[in-house]
Amino acid sequence: MQASHTATNPSPAVSPDAFDEIDAILDDLRTRNDETPQWEFCEGAMAALICCRRAISADEYLDLLLGVAPESASAQEHAESEGRFADAAQRQRFMDIWTMRWEEIANALSKEIESLDDENAYQPEVMDVRGAIASLSDAERAELGDEAIPSFAQVWALGFMFVVENWPEEWAPPKDKDAAKWLDAALESVVALTEDDTETPEVSPFSDDTPPTMSKARVNAFADAMWAVYDLYELWRGVGPRVETVRKVAAPGRNAVCSCGSGKKFKKCCGAS
């Protein structure tokens, strides 16, 4: 089932064909591992990774995100793994498109904008699933059964929080109280999007010609979450990476027995220098 997408940023642009291609790769991965996420989930995770306090390498996050065998796995392990790329070329193509989108988002978040309508603003690739289903015939909708339909940008937010929850140390509150409040408020805005939109639909996000599929409250929540992404990006760039606490090991007293086992006093042994 195809659903509408938001417009992408102008440069460097990931073409609609490239998005279709990466969707197809994920569909293929899903034939071997039904827990492989949709692109919208990946898009949310990517935004979080770009905002993250520490630069996390693809070697650390990609296999966990997609549920695939590590690139370092043996040929037999790849063959036995439920989640795996078809071949090295498919994995490389996925990473090529992934990197283009990464640069696109990072470029957008690095720019100062006054409005989310700015052509340079970050516009996540999210689907209006409810809108797509509303456009189906009664028979087609009946075939979907009672499967839960995600609210607008809900899957994106779940992907974002996937990164927060799997690397909690990188999202721990900074010591500065104002910065900690800033972090908490921003994450609360993203978490709000993980909830269902249960209010009366009044807005169609992509076209005025289609039935409304989201509430005005959801529109506001989505905008808050997008500003929160900018806040998080700026926050961690200002705070900087975590600095590990260095604990100095206390040296023995000069008249104490040296810890090396020589039986001599420390001052006559290792402490002589």
C-alpha positions in Angstrom: 0.0 0.0 0.0 1.4 3.4 -1.0 0.9 6.5 1.1 1.7 10.1 0.6 5.0 11.5 1.8 6.1 14.9 2.9 8.3 17.0 0.6 12.0 16.5 1.1 14.7 19.1 1.6 16.2 20.7 -1.5 19.9 19.8 -1.2 21.4 17.2 -1.1 18.1 15.7 -2.3 17.1 12.1 -2.0 14.9 11.4 -5.0 11.5 9.8 -4.8 12.9 6.9 -6.7 15.7 6.5 -4.1 13.1 6.4 -1.3 11.1 3.8 -3.3 14.3 1.8 -3.7 15.1 1.8 0.0 11.5 0.9 0.8 11.9 -2.1 -1.5 15.1 -3.2 0.2 13.3 -3.0 3.6 10.4 -5.0 2.1 12.9 -7.6 1.0 14.6 -7.7 4.4 11.1 -8.2 5.9 10.6 -11.4 3.9 13.4 -12.9 6.1 12.7 -11.0 9.3 9.2 -9.7 9.9 10.5 -7.4 12.6 12.4 -5.3 10.1 11.0 -1.8 10.5 9.3 0.5 8.0 11.2 3.4 6.6 9.3 5.9 8.7 10.7 4.2 11.8 14.2 4.3 10.4 13.7 8.0 9.6 12.9 8.7 13.2 15.8 6.7 14.4 18.1 8.6 12.0 17.0 11.9 13.3 17.7 10.8 16.9 21.2 9.5 15.9 22.0 12.8 14.2 20.9 14.7 17.3 22.6 12.3 19.7 25.2 13.6 22.1 27.8 11.1 20.8 28.4 10.2 17.2 27.3 6.6 17.1 28.8 4.6 14.2 26.8 2.6 11.7 28.6 -0.5 12.9 27.0 0.1 16.3 23.4 0.9 15.3 22.5 -0.5 11.9 22.3 -4.2 12.7 20.3 -3.5 15.8 17.9 -1.1 14.0 17.3 -3.4 11.1 17.6 -6.7 12.9 20.1 -8.0 10.4 23.2 -10.1 10.8 26.4 -8.0 11.4 28.5 -7.3 8.4 31.4 -9.1 10.2 29.4 -12.3 10.5 30.7 -15.3 8.5 29.0 -16.5 5.3 27.4 -19.3 7.2 26.1 -17.0 9.9 24.6 -14.7 7.3 23.0 -17.7 5.6 21.5 -19.0 8.9 20.3 -15.5 10.1 16.7 -14.7 9.6 17.5 -11.1 9.2 20.1 -10.4 6.5 20.7 -8.4 3.3 20.4 -10.4 0.1 24.1 -9.7 -0.7 26.8 -7.1 -0.1 25.6 -5.0 -3.0 22.1 -4.7 -1.5 23.7 -3.6 1.8 25.9 -1.1 0.1 23.0 0.4 -1.8 21.0 0.7 1.4 23.9 2.5 3.0 24.4 4.8 0.0 20.8 6.0 0.2 20.9 6.1 4.0 24.0 8.3 3.9 22.4 10.7 1.4 19.4 11.1 3.7 21.6 11.5 6.7 23.4 14.4 5.1 20.1 15.9 4.0 18.7 15.9 7.6 22.0 17.0 9.2 22.2 19.9 6.7 18.6 20.9 7.6 19.1 20.8 11.3 22.3 22.9 11.1 20.4 25.8 9.5 18.7 28.6 11.4 15.0 28.7 10.4 12.1 30.9 11.5 9.3 28.6 10.4 8.8 24.9 9.8 7.4 26.0 6.4 10.9 27.2 5.4 12.2 25.2 2.4 15.3 24.5 4.4 13.5 23.1 7.4 13.7 19.4 8.3 10.6 17.7 6.9 10.6 14.0 8.0 9.5 11.3 5.6 6.2 10.3 7.3 3.2 8.6 5.8 -0.5 9.5 6.2 -1.5 5.8 6.6 -5.0 6.7 7.7 -5.4 8.9 4.6 -4.2 6.1 2.4 -6.7 3.7 3.9 -9.5 6.2 3.7 -8.9 6.3 -0.1 -9.4 2.6 -0.4 -12.7 0.9 -1.4 -14.9 -0.7 1.2 -13.8 -4.1 0.0 -10.1 -3.2 0.2 -10.5 -1.7 3.7 -12.3 -4.9 4.8 -9.2 -7.0 3.7 -7.1 -5.1 6.2 -9.1 -6.5 9.1 -8.7 -5.1 12.6 -5.0 -4.2 12.3 -4.1 -1.0 14.3 -3.6 2.0 12.1 -0.8 4.3 13.3 -1.5 8.0 13.8 0.3 10.6 11.8 4.1 10.6 12.6 3.6 8.0 15.4 6.0 5.5 13.7 8.6 8.2 13.2 8.4 9.1 16.9 8.7 5.4 17.9 11.9 5.2 15.8 13.3 8.3 17.5 12.6 6.9 20.9 14.1 3.6 19.9 17.5 5.3 19.8 16.9 7.2 23.1 16.0 3.9 24.8 18.9 1.9 23.4 21.6 4.5 24.2 20.2 6.0 27.4 23.6 7.1 28.6 23.8 9.5 25.6 20.5 11.1 26.6 21.2 11.4 30.3 20.4 14.9 31.7 23.3 17.3 31.6 24.5 18.9 34.9 23.3 22.3 33.9 19.7 22.6 35.3 18.4 24.7 32.5 19.8 22.4 29.9 18.3 19.4 31.7 14.9 21.0 31.6 15.4 21.8 27.9 16.2 18.2 27.2 13.2 16.9 29.2 10.8 19.2 27.5 12.1 18.3 24.0 11.9 14.6 24.7 8.4 15.0 26.1 7.3 16.6 22.8 8.6 13.5 20.8 7.0 11.1 23.3 3.7 12.8 22.8 3.8 11.7 19.1 4.2 8.1 20.1 0.6 8.2 21.5 -2.5 7.6 19.4 -4.4 10.6 17.9 -7.8 9.9 19.4 -9.4 13.3 18.9 -11.8 14.2 16.1 -10.0 14.4 12.7 -10.1 17.9 11.2 -7.1 18.2 9.0 -5.7 16.3 6.0 -1.9 16.7 6.1 -1.2 16.4 2.4 -4.3 17.5 0.4 -7.4 19.5 1.0 -9.2 17.2 -1.4 -9.0 14.1 0.9 -10.9 13.4 4.1 -9.4 14.7 7.3 -7.3 12.1 9.1 -5.7 14.0 12.0 -6.8 16.4 14.7 -5.7 19.9 15.2 -4.0 18.8 18.4 -2.0 16.3 16.4 -0.9 19.1 14.0 0.4 21.1 17.0 2.0 18.1 18.6 3.8 17.3 15.3 5.1 20.9 15.1 6.3 20.8 18.7 8.2 17.6 18.0 9.9 19.1 15.0 11.0 22.1 17.0 12.1 19.6 19.7 14.5 18.0 17.2 16.1 21.3 16.5 16.4 21.9 20.2 18.0 18.6 20.8 20.4 19.1 18.0 21.4 22.5 19.4 21.5 21.3 23.0 24.0 18.5 22.5 26.2 20.6 20.2 26.4 23.1 23.0 26.9 20.7 25.8 29.4 18.5 23.9 30.2 14.8 24.3 30.2 13.1 27.6 33.6 13.2 29.5 34.3 10.0 31.4 35.2 10.6 35.0 38.8 9.8 35.7 39.3 8.3 39.2 42.9 8.5 40.4 44.0 5.4 42.3 45.5 6.4 45.6 49.3 5.6 45.8 50.4 3.7 48.9 52.2 5.6 51.7 56.0 5.9 51.3 56.6 3.7 54.3 53.9 1.1 53.3 54.9 -2.2 51.8 55.1 -1.9 48.0 52.1 -3.5 46.1 54.4 -5.1 43.6 55.2 -7.9 46.0 58.9 -7.3 46.5 58.5 -7.0 50.3 60.3 -3.6 50.3 58.9 -0.3 51.4 57.2 1.6 48.6 59.8 4.5 48.9 62.6 1.9 48.4 60.9 0.2 45.5 58.4 1.5 42.9 58.2 4.8 44.7 61.9 5.4 44.4 61.5 7.3 41.1 
